[in-house]
Amino acid sequence: MKPHSDNIIFFDTEFTSLDPYKGEIISIGLVKPSGEELYLEVEHQGYVNPWVKDNVVPLLEGKPLPRERVAREVNKFAGETMPFLVSYVVEFDAPYLYKLLGVTDEQTNKSLPYHWVVIDFASLLFGMGRSPDSLSGSKKSALLAELGIDRSAYREHHALEDAKLLRDIYLKLFGS
């Protein structure tokens, strides 16, 4: 199976709550197929879920930037070619990215620096005959072992590391 386009960026976000009405993005990692990467932490305040405090906050590098600057850097990284974004947990990552970029009803899709359809990696797995939760729990270890990817080379729940892992899995699955 050949992908529709090689013009893609793998991304992951970390956020303070699964509830996008209550939570805020705290970090974003983006990786191009070439390996070029961008990692940014976002200034935030307010509620932080206890699980996030214990499992995500300790992995932050402590250099948060204002939201507006992070949005500019994400736009710059995407460039002018309108890439497709690929995420494993698109139902959370995309809304937090849209909030970061300030997407509103008044904006058109043309104002985004990437294609408006975000590619859901779980759906790709499903279409390949694999379980869409193959990157969760013990199933993740089995998939990585099958693909010959060393899980210990990636920090879990770190936006850039998760985006890099997604890229590496994609490249193994699609033979790139």
HUCOR-V770254 format. One record per residue. RES is the residue in one small letter. SS is DSSP state (~ for helix, > for strand, _ for the rest). Layout:
BEGIN
RES|SS  RES|SS
END
This chain:
BEGIN
m|_  k|_  p|_  h|_  s|_  d|_  n|_  i|>  i|>  f|>  f|>  d|>  t|>  e|>  f|>  t|_  s|_  l|_  d|_  p|_  y|_  k|_  g|_  e|_  i|>  i|>  s|>  i|>  g|>  l|>  v|>  k|>  p|_  s|_  g|_  e|_  e|>  l|>  y|>  l|>  e|>  v|>  e|_  h|_  q|_  g|_  y|_  v|_  n|_  p|~  w|~  v|~  k|~  d|~  n|~  v|_  v|~  p|~  l|~  l|_  e|_  g|_  k|_  p|>  l|>  p|_  r|~  e|~  r|~  v|~  a|~  r|~  e|~  v|~  n|~  k|~  f|~  a|~  g|_  e|_  t|_  m|_  p|>  f|>  l|>  v|>  s|>  y|_  v|_  v|~  e|~  f|~  d|~  a|~  p|~  y|~  l|~  y|~  k|~  l|~  l|~  g|_  v|_  t|_  d|_  e|_  q|_  t|_  n|~  k|~  s|~  l|_  p|_  y|>  h|_  w|_  v|_  v|_  i|>  d|>  f|~  a|~  s|~  l|~  l|~  f|~  g|~  m|_  g|_  r|_  s|_  p|_  d|_  s|_  l|_  s|_  g|~  s|~  k|~  k|~  s|~  a|~  l|~  l|~  a|~  e|~  l|~  g|_  i|_  d|_  r|~  s|~  a|~  y|_  r|_  e|_  h|_  h|_  a|~  l|~  e|~  d|~  a|~  k|~  l|~  l|~  r|~  d|~  i|~  y|~  l|~  k|~  l|~  f|_  g|_  s|_
END
